[in-house]
């Protein structure tokens, strides 16, 4: 609910358990006064802001109060160059070279439902589920307007924010920096949790105590990247999984980004989040506007677990789209680690036959089926079937696989081009490369210029030709390099600073066209694994390949970190061969399945090379996953034992919303002689009810407080899986 108090000039945004308050003060500035536990909307919290004369903190011209300074006031959207020396939300360069914005309240509107953002993914809901607030700020000298958008999804404790910049002045202006949100707190006692990584080891959990100065994470790679995920948590130092205050901030965007936290001279904290300011220089002519990506906020007073549940519910019901959001996703076999580029249609069909006999539901043909693509040095951009390599048409292969009762999926990398391709020979200017320079290769490939509509249109045409030629029910969308040395032949020098942002908008445009045209197709995102594992891509892809690292023990940390924001069912997670192709580690077949079941389940190995015992295990695993599929995709997720806390085991749990059943999993990370006992403590059971776990029936409180004693492990990395069932 959104409440405006005309007398106090306060806006209070209320969710089920939180309040967010702003105030238009006597000078017209929009102050941020509260975000946290519920407060009374009739109370004005601006009086808790300490105003004293602070040396070298200047004052607006209109006031004689030396205690009033933008340098220390908590503001809703801070500006550069106007006396606030902290990290700013926006900087605009005027025709005279000055960079001052003095933003004051102009008007607002409140309406039921949710705002939409032109060309950008965003959360959505209907009029019954939530409301929208739009506050317009105006620069006091020019006709530059800043529209602040707020969405309130009350039942899920979610508040979204976005920004639109409108140039109604007669002059051209340059936006040098524009964040999607600015959030001020009147104290500095916070830890910042963020999720760092690298290729094949994404989203590792890291907790850092904020101190005076700036702490910044981000990406300048043109993608959200493997290296820092566009999501942070601000938490009190004492906050745990189940207790304490925390604030989540996730960016709904897939390009270069920045999240900066600063503790100032008087121990106040500011966090800004948005597009990377180093790669955003956007020129607005008179009458033009630019819309910035959405940020999704939530507050929890009961630790990270409650925050996670807020996000998982909201993402599942108000961000993911397509027919597979609440529908069983086929258990798949991907040929990549079984064949790499060395395959024929007959070899692919043999893999499908074996997989079908074991109950697997879909065959995904990965890289190498198109153009002259026998290695990673050529062929990208030539989206036509290499029938000579397959020995048949794509339709013939798909029909044979469908005849086994299996679905068929296929791999694309639509944003890339090789110099060794027909497309490059026809359109060398479509490649992103600075004229006169040789460019930067990665995996022998270059990036297509998605700032250009003609490029996007042609790729769409080629993809549709393939999709329409056969019964394709799944597409894996890959992107295997970062952007570098960017340049577009169609952007003027004045607008070249818009390249990174326009590239992402071009990508979103293509994704929107294809997902709307083919709603029956399950799209899975990928960027060398989890290099674009973000809310922006999840708007188009209800699942994303979690990591190119399929090692079960490494995946414990990757999937743990991913779970804080992203629903578990969004993670593509497969059983692969041992020794693992990334680490060389050998883990038990059942442990690989245990870890892979914490996601959208599948296999990534040559099933014709596994033992008969393991083939029987595959049959059992497939049937088991079908039984727990609904729990994984729709249930509440509990992180029981962290892979980081040296407890010898990592454990997690899924529990149905009605508390009728759950799925409990544990993986031993360390063995010891003369072992001490290892316990895991389920959560989320219904108080007063009785549950059966591994043949033993106890009360919910006994299970949650006394725990489950794990059997003594008899092999390295042994795992355990049990159903939790309420006993009537």
VEXLO-159405 format. One line per 5 residues: number of its first residue (from 1); for each residue x, y, z negated of C-alpha. Coordinates in steps of 0.001 Angstrom, whole numbers, always signed. Example, Ala and Ser with C-alpha at 12.3 -4.5 7.8 and 13.67 -1.06 7.14 Angstrom:
<rs>
1 = +12300,-4500,-7800 | +13670,-1060,-7140
</rs>
This chain:
<rs>
1 = +0,+0,+0 | +1188,+3515,+814 | +113,+6403,-1417 | +694,+10106,-837 | +198,+12418,-3818
6 = -596,+15838,-2363 | -38,+17638,-5647 | +3322,+16036,-6440 | +4356,+15715,-2782 | +5399,+12121,-3409
11 = +5158,+9059,-1184 | +4965,+5729,-3008 | +5270,+2487,-1053 | +3952,-450,-3062 | +4477,-4148,-2455
16 = +3342,-6978,-4690 | +6239,-6550,-7125 | +8091,-3379,-6112 | +7739,+368,-5637 | +9650,+2690,-3327
21 = +9235,+6438,-3880 | +10213,+9617,-2026 | +9477,+13267,-2740 | +9343,+16437,-685 | +10991,+18947,-3014
26 = +10513,+22705,-3332 | +13014,+23405,-530 | +11419,+20897,+1848 | +14114,+18232,+1575 | +13012,+14608,+1401
31 = +14526,+13048,-1708 | +14689,+9373,-2577 | +13563,+8903,-6177 | +12986,+5186,-6783 | +13263,+1645,-5447
36 = +12766,-1260,-7834 | +10156,-2678,-10183 | +6596,-1381,-9937 | +5971,+2143,-11217 | +2849,+4298,-11448
41 = +2352,+6171,-8176 | +1071,+9154,-10150 | +4452,+9627,-11819 | +7097,+11840,-10232 | +10566,+10390,-10824
46 = +12470,+13335,-9389 | +12900,+14622,-12934 | +15302,+11764,-13711 | +17782,+13288,-11249 | +20471,+15174,-13164
51 = +21066,+18646,-11706 | +24104,+20482,-13072 | +26594,+22884,-11548 | +29372,+20781,-10025 | +32515,+22423,-8716
56 = +33055,+22177,-4969 | +29497,+20899,-4421 | +27820,+23712,-2523 | +24198,+24844,-2638 | +21618,+25523,+84
61 = +21262,+29203,+956 | +17616,+29290,-187 | +18320,+28495,-3841 | +19998,+30328,-6692 | +20192,+27070,-8663
66 = +23847,+26003,-8711 | +22772,+22605,-9987 | +20973,+21947,-6695 | +23419,+20409,-4216 | +22907,+18044,-1298
71 = +26336,+16680,-2192 | +24864,+14746,-5126 | +21090,+14648,-4581 | +19621,+11254,-3584 | +18338,+11817,-60
76 = +16136,+9732,+2186 | +18077,+10487,+5378 | +21373,+12304,+4895 | +22991,+14543,+7500 | +26581,+15321,+8381
81 = +27956,+18838,+8078 | +25377,+20384,+5738 | +27115,+20176,+2381 | +26766,+16448,+1697 | +30262,+14953,+1832
86 = +29210,+11346,+1321 | +28758,+8888,+4180 | +26011,+10301,+6378 | +23097,+8803,+8269 | +23235,+11117,+11280
91 = +25537,+13501,+13119 | +24439,+15549,+16139 | +26709,+17685,+18322 | +25007,+20827,+19641 | +25895,+22606,+22914
96 = +27962,+25167,+20991 | +30069,+22375,+19465 | +28600,+22651,+15967 | +27404,+19520,+14204 | +25024,+20758,+11500
101 = +21522,+19377,+10983 | +19309,+20785,+8255 | +16365,+18381,+8108 | +13189,+19348,+6280 | +9774,+17780,+5955
106 = +7384,+18646,+8785 | +4459,+16195,+8625 | +3482,+12586,+8038 | +882,+10015,+8967 | -267,+6760,+7384
111 = -2109,+3996,+9213 | -2947,+302,+8916 | -843,-2241,+10795 | +2767,-2038,+11910 | +4671,+363,+14132
116 = +6412,-1015,+17234 | +9832,-13,+18561 | +10360,+547,+22297 | +12678,-2106,+23695 | +13717,-3403,+20282
121 = +12783,-6480,+18247 | +10958,-5752,+15008 | +8797,-7372,+12378 | +5096,-7361,+13201 | +1820,-7688,+11314
126 = -1838,-6851,+11721 | -3977,-4273,+9951 | -4952,-6683,+7185 | -1355,-7506,+6245 | +280,-4113,+5915
131 = +628,-411,+6617 | +2876,+2106,+8342 | +4145,+5494,+7204 | +5786,+7922,+9630 | +7518,+10981,+8149
136 = +8734,+13655,+10559 | +11705,+15818,+9611 | +12705,+18888,+11640 | +15971,+20737,+11936 | +15488,+24297,+10699
141 = +17255,+25902,+13679 | +16596,+23658,+16676 | +13645,+21590,+17805 | +15307,+18310,+16915 | +12966,+15960,+15107
146 = +13754,+12820,+13141 | +10879,+10376,+12755 | +11338,+8018,+9809 | +9272,+4836,+10131 | +8323,+2696,+7138
151 = +6433,-589,+7245 | +5006,-2147,+4078 | +4293,-5892,+4054 | +2790,-6056,+606 | +2372,-9804,+43
156 = +5998,-10619,+931 | +7576,-7648,-913 | +9045,-6377,+2344 | +9689,-2776,+3401 | +10997,-2063,+6892
161 = +12642,+1120,+8113 | +13470,+2537,+11535 | +14321,+5914,+13055 | +13464,+7792,+16242 | +15400,+10914,+17244
166 = +13528,+13387,+19459 | +15161,+16312,+21248 | +12469,+18937,+21816 | +15010,+21713,+22120 | +15791,+23315,+25471
171 = +19385,+22105,+25345 | +21189,+18822,+25740 | +22513,+17373,+22472 | +24813,+14469,+21662 | +24002,+12034,+18881
176 = +27376,+11006,+17516 | +26092,+8833,+14689 | +22635,+7535,+13833 | +21934,+5027,+11084 | +18639,+3193,+10759
181 = +18435,+3602,+6999 | +19990,+5461,+4100 | +19331,+4210,+576 | +20503,+6150,-2492 | +20702,+4917,-6092
186 = +21396,+7171,-9064 | +23982,+4804,-10539 | +26960,+2824,-9294 | +26782,-435,-11221 | +26513,-2802,-8274
191 = +28158,-5760,-6650 | +27946,-6053,-2880 | +27416,-9537,-1479 | +28281,-9910,+2189 | +28900,-12780,+4569
196 = +32216,-12784,+6422 | +33787,-15364,+8690 | +35397,-16270,+11989 | +34603,-18492,+14929 | +33739,-21961,+13616
201 = +33444,-20710,+10033 | +30689,-18097,+9830 | +28784,-16412,+6998 | +30975,-17263,+4040 | +29689,-15856,+761
206 = +31733,-13055,-787 | +30862,-10958,-3838 | +32692,-7652,-4324 | +32306,-5128,-7125 | +31648,-1655,-5740
211 = +33944,+1070,-7011 | +34567,+4702,-6147 | +35005,+5195,-2435 | +33562,+3429,+580 | +33111,-253,+1283
216 = +32258,-1039,+4901 | +31487,-4141,+6927 | +30578,-4225,+10579 | +31294,-5348,+14089 | +32804,-3524,+17049
221 = +32620,-6581,+19321 | +29389,-5728,+21136 | +27665,-8513,+19207 | +26783,-8915,+15553 | +29754,-11342,+15535
226 = +31082,-14346,+13644 | +33135,-12031,+11462 | +30545,-10054,+9496 | +26823,-10735,+9422 | +24531,-7652,+9584
231 = +23158,-8240,+6103 | +24203,-7244,+2592 | +22852,-7648,-920 | +23323,-5066,-3649 | +23107,-6802,-7011
236 = +23723,-5976,-10629 | +26915,-7638,-11908 | +24862,-9984,-14100 | +22514,-11094,-11291 | +22374,-14836,-10572
241 = +20258,-17116,-8417 | +17347,-16912,-10846 | +17722,-13680,-12810 | +18658,-10047,-12373 | +18000,-7240,-9924
246 = +19071,-7370,-6290 | +18295,-5547,-3071 | +18550,-7146,+359 | +19224,-5105,+3510 | +19120,-6877,+6870
251 = +19539,-5241,+10270 | +17284,-6394,+13120 | +19944,-5914,+15780 | +22386,-8028,+17791 | +25125,-5582,+18775
256 = +27952,-3688,+17107 | +26830,-2513,+13693 | +27933,-847,+10487 | +26864,-1166,+6858 | +28665,+1173,+4468
261 = +28282,+1474,+698 | +29766,+4406,-1178 | +30051,+5172,-4883 | +30416,+8935,-5282 | +32000,+11310,-7793
266 = +29132,+10964,-10290 | +28804,+7159,-9975 | +25845,+7197,-7605 | +25567,+4636,-4795 | +24569,+5171,-1182
271 = +24152,+2469,+1465 | +23681,+3222,+5161 | +23027,+623,+7841 | +22700,+817,+11602 | +24470,+854,+14940
276 = +28268,+1122,+14759 | +29026,+4845,+14819 | +32358,+4322,+16585 | +30546,+2935,+19638 | +27460,+5136,+19717
281 = +27607,+8492,+21467 | +24148,+9081,+22878 | +23288,+12129,+24988 | +19701,+13390,+24827 | +18469,+15883,+27380
286 = +15539,+18127,+26572 | +12424,+16014,+25983 | +14315,+12740,+25547 | +14418,+10466,+22516 | +16247,+7409,+21258
291 = +14902,+4727,+18921 | +17179,+2931,+16486 | +16980,-676,+15236 | +14950,-1772,+12254 | +16278,-2505,+8776
296 = +14333,-4869,+6529 | +14535,-4327,+2764 | +13384,-6361,-192 | +13797,-6075,-3950 | +13888,-8938,-6435
301 = +13988,-8769,-10224 | +14485,-12554,-10427 | +17764,-13017,-8635 | +18811,-14156,-5190 | +16340,-17021,-5029
306 = +13267,-14792,-5123 | +14881,-12448,-2588 | +15492,-15395,-267 | +11880,-16532,-554 | +10688,-13016,+346
311 = +12820,-13040,+3471 | +12108,-16606,+4558 | +8339,-16145,+4352 | +8389,-12793,+6135 | +10707,-13986,+8911
316 = +8737,-17171,+9552 | +5388,-15400,+9684 | +6222,-11906,+10938 | +9375,-12082,+13106 | +9703,-15473,+14792
321 = +7584,-15959,+17903 | +6682,-18682,+20378 | +4874,-21976,+20235 | +7505,-23675,+18067 | +7450,-21362,+15051
326 = +5096,-23600,+13047 | +5311,-26677,+15242 | +7599,-29705,+15097 | +10780,-29010,+17026 | +12035,-31997,+18991
331 = +14984,-33918,+17568 | +17593,-33553,+20273 | +20790,-35036,+21598 | +23257,-32616,+23200 | +25832,-34064,+25576
336 = +28587,-31480,+24963 | +30829,-33274,+22457 | +30126,-36570,+24228 | +31201,-35464,+27724 | +32344,-31840,+27801
341 = +32546,-31002,+31570 | +33100,-34608,+32672 | +29696,-36035,+33563 | +27361,-37099,+36337 | +23606,-37322,+36405
346 = +23878,-41054,+35792 | +26093,-40535,+32742 | +23607,-38024,+31331 | +20764,-40456,+31961 | +22674,-43227,+30149
351 = +22995,-40950,+27098 | +19274,-40199,+27322 | +18357,-43892,+27571 | +20305,-44773,+24466 | +18943,-41742,+22593
356 = +15383,-42573,+23582 | +15757,-46133,+22304 | +16734,-44692,+18912 | +13749,-42339,+18691 | +15443,-39075,+19714
361 = +12984,-36780,+21440 | +14947,-34489,+23773 | +18103,-34498,+25897 | +19928,-31175,+26284 | +22288,-30815,+29249
366 = +25049,-28428,+28187 | +27691,-26500,+30157 | +28918,-27741,+33548 | +25783,-28475,+35623 | +25902,-25380,+37879
371 = +28114,-23774,+40507 | +31744,-24916,+40704 | +31945,-25560,+36977 | +34285,-28449,+36204 | +36184,-26479,+33564
376 = +35812,-23131,+31812 | +37683,-21166,+34495 | +34933,-20657,+37065 | +31290,-20818,+38046 | +29667,-18483,+35541
381 = +27141,-16295,+37330 | +26344,-18923,+39971 | +23080,-20210,+38597 | +22328,-22938,+41104 | +22435,-26686,+40469
386 = +25595,-28549,+41481 | +23745,-31478,+43020 | +26988,-32994,+44281 | +28242,-33325,+40715 | +24933,-34608,+39361
391 = +24355,-36916,+42308 | +20716,-35836,+42383 | +18496,-32788,+42130 | +17757,-31334,+38730 | +14097,-32277,+39108
396 = +15017,-35887,+39835 | +17168,-36051,+36707 | +14519,-34363,+34559 | +11771,-36634,+35882 | +13831,-39715,+35007
401 = +14427,-38421,+31481 | +10756,-37479,+31088 | +9981,-41043,+32175 | +11718,-42221,+29002 | +9237,-40192,+26968
406 = +11860,-37513,+26294 | +11832,-33766,+26790 | +14613,-32034,+28695 | +16584,-28908,+27841 | +19375,-27039,+29556
411 = +22243,-24632,+28772 | +22722,-21138,+30217 | +25272,-18388,+29639 | +23438,-15589,+31473 | +25543,-12628,+30295
416 = +28834,-13883,+31728 | +30699,-14023,+35028 | +33938,-15604,+36257 | +36151,-14100,+38937 | +36001,-17569,+40505
421 = +32316,-17319,+41399 | +30160,-16408,+44354 | +28448,-13728,+42279 | +31736,-11930,+41690 | +32587,-12021,+45391
426 = +29227,-10413,+46192 | +29090,-7924,+43310 | +32493,-7222,+41740 | +31087,-3980,+40313 | +28674,-5997,+38155
431 = +31599,-7077,+36000 | +32365,-4956,+32930 | +35825,-3593,+33669 | +37422,-148,+33740 | +38411,+815,+37320
436 = +42143,+509,+37854 | +42609,-1718,+34819 | +42870,-5494,+34838 | +40422,-5960,+32010 | +40403,-8298,+29054
441 = +39733,-11997,+29627 | +38320,-14359,+27045 | +37902,-18032,+27907 | +38663,-16948,+31494 | +35371,-15070,+31625
446 = +34081,-11529,+31778 | +30841,-9812,+30810 | +28066,-8773,+33190 | +26904,-5165,+33022 | +23532,-5494,+31302
451 = +23177,-1720,+31104 | +22125,-2041,+34768 | +18572,-3049,+35597 | +19589,-4515,+38973 | +21971,-6929,+37238
456 = +19367,-8015,+34696 | +16763,-8424,+37446 | +19030,-10657,+39538 | +19962,-12897,+36603 | +16281,-13223,+35728
461 = +15515,-14213,+39320 | +18198,-16923,+39307 | +17144,-18286,+35928 | +13486,-18421,+36893 | +14397,-20363,+40027
466 = +16081,-23026,+37889 | +13375,-23080,+35218 | +10588,-23364,+37777 | +12320,-26203,+39631 | +11873,-28811,+36895
471 = +10066,-29549,+33638 | +12444,-27644,+31358 | +11166,-27372,+27766 | +14225,-25996,+25962 | +16924,-23443,+26799
476 = +20185,-22987,+24926 | +21326,-19388,+25494 | +25077,-19045,+24939 | +27489,-16074,+24852 | +31141,-17023,+24503
481 = +33129,-13818,+24167 | +33169,-10336,+22680 | +32894,-7151,+24715 | +36075,-5179,+25406 | +37243,-2398,+27742
486 = +33645,-1493,+28517 | +32628,+536,+31542 | +29596,+732,+33804 | +29682,+1819,+37429 | +26205,+3285,+36988
491 = +26757,+5327,+33827 | +28156,+8823,+34193 | +31152,+9773,+32036 | +28777,+11789,+29872 | +26690,+8699,+29107
496 = +29480,+6087,+28865 | +29306,+6267,+25068 | +25845,+4699,+25310 | +27200,+1512,+26893 | +27138,-787,+23865
501 = +23622,+204,+22862 | +22241,+58,+26395 | +23848,-3372,+26867 | +21871,-4769,+23941 | +18666,-3154,+25223
506 = +19263,-4797,+28613 | +19746,-8157,+26926 | +16555,-7717,+24912 | +14684,-6784,+28092 | +15678,-10031,+29804
511 = +14903,-12114,+26734 | +11483,-10509,+26393 | +10601,-11185,+30027 | +11629,-14837,+29869 | +10141,-15676,+26478
516 = +6838,-14083,+27469 | +6795,-15845,+30846 | +7678,-19237,+29330 | +6051,-19387,+25876 | +6122,-23201,+25963
521 = +9931,-23274,+26122 | +11923,-23508,+22909 | +14770,-20992,+23180 | +17826,-21630,+21010 | +20403,-18879,+20668
526 = +24139,-19415,+20538 | +27298,-17338,+20711 | +30157,-19743,+20247 | +27964,-21079,+17460 | +26876,-18405,+14998
531 = +28399,-15304,+16593 | +24998,-13720,+17099 | +23124,-15228,+14166 | +20938,-12242,+13397 | +17342,-11099,+13030
536 = +17358,-9432,+16434 | +18045,-12701,+18228 | +15624,-14622,+16021 | +12801,-12472,+17393 | +13408,-14278,+20699
541 = +15034,-17516,+19481 | +13278,-19290,+16581 | +16447,-21305,+16142 | +20130,-20516,+16676 | +23111,-22876,+16836
546 = +24506,-22270,+13374 | +28187,-22827,+14128 | +30491,-24545,+16589 | +31962,-26194,+13490 | +29954,-29400,+13072
551 = +32101,-30761,+10238 | +29627,-31653,+7487 | +31778,-30357,+4623 | +32560,-27041,+6321 | +28862,-26727,+7179
556 = +28005,-26775,+3457 | +29475,-23288,+3092 | +28216,-22047,+6463 | +24644,-23142,+5805 | +24770,-21950,+2188
561 = +25711,-18422,+3261 | +23187,-18431,+6094 | +20355,-19350,+3722 | +20363,-16089,+1748 | +18534,-14278,+4553
566 = +17687,-16726,+7309 | +15122,-19552,+7083 | +16760,-22973,+7027 | +14721,-24188,+9984 | +16325,-21485,+12154
571 = +19712,-23220,+11931 | +20582,-25619,+14724 | +22356,-28434,+12875 | +23588,-31710,+14363 | +25241,-34993,+13454
576 = +28539,-35183,+15335 | +31336,-37701,+15814 | +34256,-38460,+13516 | +37056,-37625,+13359 | +35322,-34269,+13642
581 = +36309,-32411,+16810 | +36976,-29157,+14936 | +38659,-30295,+11707 | +39664,-33922,+12228 | +37849,-34842,+9007
586 = +36068,-38167,+8561 | +32781,-38039,+6679 | +30200,-40791,+6185 | +27481,-41050,+8831 | +24750,-40543,+6214
591 = +26462,-37438,+4842 | +26559,-35920,+8309 | +22819,-36559,+8515 | +22154,-35120,+5047 | +23799,-31840,+6012
596 = +22236,-31728,+9479 | +18756,-32251,+8029 | +19107,-28806,+6415 | +18161,-27241,+9726 | +16668,-28038,+13124
601 = +17976,-31577,+13414 | +19812,-33256,+16256 | +22856,-35206,+17430 | +26012,-34131,+19253 | +27938,-37304,+20081
606 = +28014,-40220,+22498 | +25517,-42678,+21051 | +26829,-45382,+23378 | +30061,-45314,+21356 | +28632,-45636,+17836
611 = +28338,-48986,+16071 | +25138,-51027,+15925 | +24905,-50242,+12216 | +25083,-46524,+12952 | +22508,-46879,+15718
616 = +20125,-48402,+13203 | +20957,-45515,+10887 | +20018,-43058,+13643 | +16595,-44685,+13950 | +16052,-44373,+10211
621 = +17338,-40785,+10108 | +15032,-39720,+12935 | +12007,-41153,+11144 | +13104,-39635,+7837 | +13523,-36192,+9364
626 = +10071,-36372,+10917 | +8708,-36946,+7401 | +10554,-33959,+5915 | +10377,-31660,+8938 | +7479,-29642,+7512
631 = +9301,-29178,+4211 | +12457,-27941,+5946 | +10638,-25475,+8181 | +7818,-24270,+5927 | +8826,-25031,+2331
636 = +10647,-22938,-257 | +14415,-23414,-317 | +16473,-23665,-3512 | +20261,-23429,-3729 | +20962,-25733,-6691
641 = +24750,-26190,-6671 | +26956,-23807,-4714 | +29761,-25252,-2569 | +31943,-22520,-4087 | +31478,-23167,-7826
646 = +33781,-26202,-8281 | +30958,-28399,-9600 | +32181,-31353,-7479 | +28911,-31385,-5570 | +26796,-29109,-3409
651 = +23040,-29536,-3784 | +19871,-28003,-2407 | +16136,-28606,-2415 | +13052,-27959,-324 | +9665,-27700,-2060
656 = +6276,-27461,-388 | +4221,-24335,-1027 | +1555,-26393,-2809 | +4207,-28037,-5057 | +3050,-31509,-3981
661 = +6370,-32776,-2617 | +9973,-31838,-2120 | +13249,-33019,-618 | +16380,-33115,-2798 | +19877,-33366,-1280
666 = +23395,-33501,-2700 | +26870,-33973,-1216 | +29885,-34934,-3313 | +32774,-32630,-2459 | +35320,-34180,-4797
671 = +35972,-37624,-6284 | +37771,-38356,-9528 | +38909,-41440,-11440 | +37064,-42178,-14675 | +34420,-39677,-13465
676 = +32513,-37267,-15657 | +28755,-37061,-15042 | +27344,-34760,-12363 | +23842,-33323,-12771 | +21633,-31313,-10477
681 = +18623,-29384,-11719 | +15592,-29154,-9430 | +13587,-25932,-9403 | +10188,-24817,-8226 | +8232,-27764,-9649
686 = +4755,-27084,-11006 | +4794,-26659,-14773 | +2690,-29324,-16485 | +2832,-31706,-13524 | +4725,-34990,-13311
691 = +7052,-35913,-10463 | +8769,-39018,-9156 | +12412,-38788,-8057 | +14353,-41900,-7010 | +11827,-44213,-8673
696 = +11714,-42374,-12014 | +8682,-40372,-13173 | +9133,-37436,-15535 | +7472,-34123,-16256 | +8403,-31079,-14188
701 = +9955,-29404,-17207 | +12082,-32470,-17980 | +13403,-32677,-14441 | +14147,-28941,-14295 | +15761,-28726,-17739
706 = +17416,-32145,-18234 | +18292,-32570,-14576 | +19000,-35498,-12280 | +22100,-37589,-12955 | +23849,-38374,-9687
711 = +25051,-41944,-9124 | +28801,-42440,-9210 | +30095,-41857,-5691 | +31824,-44864,-4165 | +33262,-43110,-1108
716 = +34631,-39688,-285 | +31959,-37111,+595 | +29103,-39446,-260 | +25641,-37862,-174 | +22254,-38513,-1741
721 = +18740,-37731,-474 | +15555,-38183,-2451 | +11937,-37261,-2015 | +10226,-35425,-4869 | +6572,-36443,-5179
726 = +3961,-35152,-7558 | +2256,-37978,-9417 | -1505,-37588,-9752
</rs>
